[in-house]
Amino acid sequence: MAAELTGLADDRALLGRTSTAERVSDILRSRIAEGFFPPGTRLSEDSIGGALGVSRNTLRESFRLLTHERLLVHELNRGVFVRVLTVEDVEDIYRTRRLVECAVVRGLGAPPYGLDGLAEAVAEGQRKAREGDWKGVSTANIHFHRELVALAGSARTDEFMRSVFAELRLAFHVVDNPRKLYEPYLARNLLILQTLQTGERDKAEQMLAAYLDDSLQGLIAVYGRRVEGGAP
């Protein structure tokens, strides 16, 4: 046992580096989700490493983690870039969302459900809309769907869908008219919440499936034109 513990102690430095890399990944993931680094942006190791005060090796490990999450892409002899989604990527993301989100609602037990987080996200979206902050409405909408997934009570599902939602926002950042895209779903979010509050799980699942289908078609209509037109 002593030999095993000695070997384990030797791994302490690795743990420290991994933890730092994960923290850096969290920061960059949030910045990418917020649009601070838009799709197609080349990420400079020197600039980002200097701003965060981390080593090149730590930053490269965080880039590797985010590449695994499909948020970044490494291009040989060019560097690391924020990923530009294809239309097929967007379709696949929605396919995943439909499978997971509808399954969460379908798997809910007997009411009442713990819907405080969902209600907070609905209120946040309505507040941002009144302020004319459509980027904020987009964030609130993602918040709504993360809270919906959280109803499953599964940390693994939460973590998986966090990456899916972060990837989805890469598409949202190249939309020209965010109000047109997001405004119709404010009322639909509220309606799903109210349906769950009355315990109508099956009806809520049907509404959610239609919601996601419509959302996909609306996003593809605008995103496809942008991609085919050479944007972003």
C-alpha positions in Angstrom: 0.0 0.0 0.0 2.9 2.4 0.8 4.2 2.1 -2.8 0.7 2.8 -4.2 0.3 5.9 -2.0 3.7 7.2 -3.0 2.7 6.9 -6.7 -0.6 8.6 -5.9 1.2 11.5 -4.2 3.3 12.0 -7.4 0.0 12.7 -9.2 -0.8 15.7 -7.0 0.8 18.1 -9.5 -1.4 16.7 -12.3 -4.5 17.2 -10.2 -3.6 20.9 -9.7 -3.0 21.4 -13.4 -6.2 19.7 -14.3 -8.2 21.7 -11.8 -6.8 24.9 -13.2 -7.4 23.9 -16.8 -11.1 23.1 -15.9 -11.5 26.4 -14.3 -10.0 28.1 -17.4 -12.4 26.0 -19.5 -15.3 27.3 -17.4 -14.3 30.9 -18.0 -13.8 30.4 -21.8 -17.0 28.4 -22.1 -19.0 31.2 -20.5 -17.3 33.9 -22.7 -18.0 31.9 -25.8 -21.6 31.4 -24.8 -21.9 35.2 -24.2 -20.5 35.9 -27.6 -17.3 37.5 -26.3 -15.5 35.2 -28.7 -17.8 34.9 -31.7 -17.8 31.8 -34.0 -14.7 31.9 -36.3 -12.6 33.8 -33.8 -9.0 32.7 -33.6 -8.0 32.3 -29.9 -4.5 33.7 -29.2 -2.6 31.6 -26.6 -0.4 34.6 -25.7 -3.3 37.1 -25.2 -5.6 34.8 -23.3 -2.9 33.2 -21.3 -1.6 36.6 -20.3 -5.0 37.9 -19.4 -5.8 34.9 -17.2 -2.3 34.5 -15.8 -2.0 30.9 -16.7 0.7 28.9 -18.4 0.6 27.8 -22.1 0.3 24.2 -21.1 -2.8 24.9 -18.9 -4.4 26.9 -21.7 -3.7 24.2 -24.2 -5.4 21.7 -21.9 -8.4 23.9 -21.6 -8.5 24.3 -25.4 -8.4 20.5 -25.6 -11.3 20.1 -23.2 -13.4 22.7 -25.1 -12.5 21.0 -28.5 -13.8 17.8 -27.0 -17.1 19.7 -26.2 -17.2 20.8 -29.9 -16.9 24.5 -29.0 -13.4 24.9 -30.5 -11.7 23.5 -33.4 -7.9 23.1 -34.0 -6.8 23.8 -37.5 -3.3 22.5 -38.4 -0.7 25.3 -38.8 -3.4 27.9 -38.1 -4.3 27.6 -34.5 -7.5 27.2 -32.4 -10.8 28.8 -33.5 -14.3 29.1 -32.0 -16.3 26.6 -34.0 -18.7 27.6 -36.8 -21.6 25.3 -36.8 -23.0 23.8 -40.0 -26.7 23.4 -40.6 -26.3 19.7 -40.0 -24.7 20.5 -36.6 -27.8 22.6 -35.7 -30.1 19.8 -36.7 -28.2 17.2 -34.7 -28.2 19.5 -31.6 -32.0 19.7 -31.8 -32.3 16.0 -32.4 -30.4 15.6 -29.1 -32.5 18.2 -27.3 -35.8 16.5 -28.4 -34.6 13.1 -27.2 -33.4 14.4 -23.8 -35.9 17.3 -22.9 -39.0 15.4 -23.9 -37.8 12.3 -22.1 -37.3 14.4 -18.9 -40.9 15.7 -19.0 -42.2 12.2 -19.9 -40.3 10.7 -16.9 -41.7 13.1 -14.3 -43.5 11.4 -11.5 -46.7 12.5 -10.0 -47.2 16.2 -9.5 -46.5 18.6 -7.9 -43.2 19.3 -9.5 -40.4 21.5 -8.3 -40.8 24.3 -10.8 -39.3 27.3 -9.0 -36.2 27.4 -11.3 -38.4 27.2 -14.3 -40.6 30.0 -13.1 -37.6 32.1 -12.4 -36.3 31.6 -16.0 -39.7 32.6 -17.4 -39.8 35.8 -15.3 -36.2 36.6 -16.3 -37.1 36.3 -20.0 -40.1 38.5 -19.7 -38.1 41.1 -17.8 -35.3 41.1 -20.4 -37.9 41.5 -23.2 -39.4 44.5 -21.5 -35.9 46.0 -21.3 -35.4 45.3 -25.0 -32.4 43.1 -24.1 -32.8 40.3 -26.7 -29.4 38.8 -25.9 -30.6 38.6 -22.4 -33.8 36.9 -23.6 -31.7 34.3 -25.3 -29.8 33.6 -22.1 -33.0 33.4 -20.2 -34.3 30.9 -22.7 -31.3 28.7 -22.3 -31.8 29.0 -18.6 -35.4 27.8 -19.0 -34.3 24.7 -20.8 -31.5 23.9 -18.4 -34.0 24.2 -15.6 -36.3 21.9 -17.5 -33.6 19.3 -17.8 -32.7 19.7 -14.1 -36.2 18.3 -13.3 -34.7 14.9 -14.0 -32.5 15.3 -10.9 -29.5 13.8 -12.8 -26.1 15.5 -12.5 -24.8 13.5 -15.5 -27.7 14.8 -17.7 -27.2 18.3 -16.5 -23.5 18.2 -17.4 -24.1 16.7 -20.8 -26.8 19.2 -21.7 -24.7 22.1 -20.5 -22.3 21.3 -23.4 -25.2 20.9 -25.8 -26.7 24.3 -24.9 -23.3 26.0 -25.1 -22.8 24.6 -28.6 -26.2 25.7 -29.6 -25.4 29.3 -28.7 -22.7 29.3 -31.3 -25.6 29.3 -33.8 -27.5 32.0 -31.9 -24.6 34.4 -32.1 -24.9 34.8 -35.9 -28.6 35.6 -36.0 -29.3 39.0 -37.4 -32.7 39.6 -35.8 -32.7 38.0 -32.3 -36.1 39.5 -31.3 -37.8 37.8 -34.2 -36.3 34.5 -33.3 -36.8 34.6 -29.5 -39.9 36.6 -28.9 -42.5 33.9 -29.8 -41.0 31.5 -27.3 -41.6 33.8 -24.3 -45.3 32.9 -24.3 -44.6 29.3 -25.1 -42.2 29.0 -22.1 -44.9 30.4 -19.9 -47.5 28.0 -21.3 -45.3 25.0 -20.7 -44.6 26.2 -17.1 -48.4 26.6 -16.5 -49.1 23.2 -18.0 -46.6 21.6 -15.7 -48.0 23.5 -12.7 -51.4 21.9 -13.3 -49.7 18.5 -13.5 -50.5 17.9 -17.2 -47.2 16.1 -18.0 -48.3 14.5 -21.3 -49.7 17.7 -22.6 -46.5 19.6 -21.6 -44.4 17.0 -23.5 -46.5 17.4 -26.6 -46.1 21.2 -26.4 -42.4 20.9 -25.9 -41.9 18.6 -28.9 -43.8 21.0 -31.1 -41.9 23.9 -29.6 -38.5 22.3 -30.4 -39.6 21.4 -34.0 -40.7 25.0 -34.6 -37.6 26.4 -33.0 -35.4 24.3 -35.2 -37.2 25.4 -38.4 -37.0 29.0 -37.4 -33.3 28.9 -36.6 -32.5 26.9 -39.7 -34.3 29.5 -41.8 -32.1 32.3 -40.7 -28.9 30.4 -39.9 -28.9 28.6 -43.2 -29.0 31.8 -45.1 -26.2 33.3 -43.0 -23.9 30.2 -43.5 -24.6 30.0 -47.2 -24.0 33.7 -47.6 -20.5 33.3 -46.1 -21.2 34.6 -42.6 -20.2 35.0 -39.9 
